[in-house]
């Protein structure tokens, strides 16, 4: 067990809050939080926000109480730290093709970025190019951005971060010829984009 919890020192919504994190794996963290009945919506990309009254239960179940600085140090050393900018909401994290992928709801895509692909939502499907990739995004600045995909790859002791996707609303879009609709739960969608973002936030 390597779940960590820091002191409840952060006021919000009339309560005090602590951070619940893991220095081993996000799967372990999600399972631990579920056992405490902490809703998935409390996940912030690399930790859960938990109210003060749950800290004692977390420790009783095996969480290690640590100072906030120690929690951050261990999460960062494990490669699980997810920095975020103002206005960003990390909706989830997955492993796709050996790389860590964060799905982020935000109104803009920060640098550094790769080639942007356009994820268009239409009903219960998304539009993909025939080879399963996201269609290229033409003039993305002229439509509101709902979110982006951030891909992390570690090699040679270094971490490369690329913001390599765009989620835009479908209304008014006219996809290029040859683009096909693929159901949201098709495996091809998961490799192009982590689709739970689409289901949770299909519109601006």
N, C-alpha and C positions, 0 to 999 in steps of 0.2 A: 504494500500500500504506500503510495506516494502522493496522496491528496493533501493539500496544504490549506490552511485557513488563517487569515490574519485578524487582528482585533477589530471589532465593529466601531470604527472611528469616523465614518462618513455619513453625515446627515442628509436625508432626502425624503420627501413625502411624509414628513412627520415621524420618521423612524431613523434608527442608526443601522448602518450596513457594513458588512465585511465582504472580503473577496475569498472565493473558493476556487482553487486552481490545482493543477497537477504538474509535477515535473517529470512525468513519465509519458502519458498519452492522453489525448482528448477523449478517447473511448472510455478510459477509466474515469475521467472526470464526469462525463455524461451519465455513466451508470451510477456513480456515487450521488450525483445531484438528483437523479430520478428516485433513488432510494430514500432521499430526504424530502421527496415531493416538491422539489424546487422546479418551477416551470421552465421549459426550454427557452421561453422568451427572456429569461434572466441571463442567458448566455451572452457574453460580450466579446466573443472571438477567441479569448484565451482564459477567461475566468467566468464565474457566475457571481452575481451580486446576491448576497443572502442576508436576510434581516438578522439583527442581533440575537433574537430568541432561538435561532437555529444553530448558532455557533456551538453551544454546549452539546447538542445532539450530534453535530458533525464530529466533534472530538471524541465523543463516546463511541462513534462508529468507526473510529480509526484515523480521522484526519489529524494531521500534525499541526499544532498551533505554532505559528512563526510570526515574526515581525514583518510588516509590509515590505520593507527593503529586502529581507531575506526571501520572501515569496517571489518578488520581481526578479531577483538574481537567479534563483533556481529555475524559474520558468524561462527566462532568457537563455540560460545555459543549456536548457533542453531543446532550444530551437522552437519553442511554442509561443513565444511572445508575439502578439499581434498589435503593433502600434496603429493608432487611428488618429485622423485629423478631425478638427471641429466639423460637425455636420455629417460625419460618417457613422454608419451603424453596421457593424460586422454581423451578418445574419447567420453565418455558418462557415464551417471549415470542413474540407474533405481532402482526400488524397486521390489525385487523378494522374494516371500514367507516371507514378513515382514522385510527383511533385505535390507540394502542399498548395491548396487553392482556397483562398478566402473569397466569399461572396459578400460584396459590400454595397449597401444602399447609400447613394450619394448623388448630389446634383451635378458633380463634375468629376472628371477623370484626371487624377494627378500624374505628373511625370515620376519616374520614367515609364514609358509605355511602348508597347509593340504595335503591330498592325491591329487596328480596331476591327472587330467583327460586329455585325448588327444582329442582335437577338430580337426578333419580332414575334410578339405573342398574338395568336389569332385563335380565339376560342380556347379549346383545350389542347392546342398544338403550338409548335413553334416552327419557324421557317428556316430550313437549312439548305445549303447548296447540295448538289447531287453527290459530292464526295463526303458529305457529312459535316462539313465545316460551316462556320457562320458566314453568311454573305458579307462582303466588304461594306463598311458603313460609308455612304456618300453624304458629305456635308452634315456630320453629326451635330455640329453646333447649332443647327437651325431647328432642332427638336429637343425637347427636354430629356435629359439623361436621368434614368431612374437608378442606375447602379453600374457596377463594373466588376470584373473578375481580376483578382490579384494573385499571381502565381509566384511561388517561392521555390527556388532550386538551390541546393547546396552542393558545391563542388570545390575541391582543393582548399577546404577550410574557409571558403567564402560563401556568402549567400547572395544570390542574384534575385532581384524582385522586379517583376514586370506587370504592368497593368494592361491586360491584353483582351479586353472585351467590353462591349457596351450593351446595356439593356435599355431599349427605347420603347415607348408605347406603340401599339400597332395601329391605332386609329389614324387614317389618312396615309398609311404607308402603301407604296406600290412596289412590291418586290421585283427584282430582276427576273428575266426569263430563265427558266431552268431551276429556280428555287422551288423546293417541295415542302409541303407541310408534314411534320413528323409529330406524333403524339408525345405529350410531355413525358410519359413514362418509358419512352423508347430508349434503350441503352445508348444510342448514338447521341442523344441529347446530353447525357451525363458527361461524355468525353468532350463535348463542345462547350458545355456550360453546366454548372451545378443547378439543375432545374428547380429545386425547392424555392429558390428566390422567385421564380416566375409564378409559381402557384400562390406564394404568399403576397406578392406585390405585382399583380398583372397590369396595374394602371397607375398613372401618375397621381 
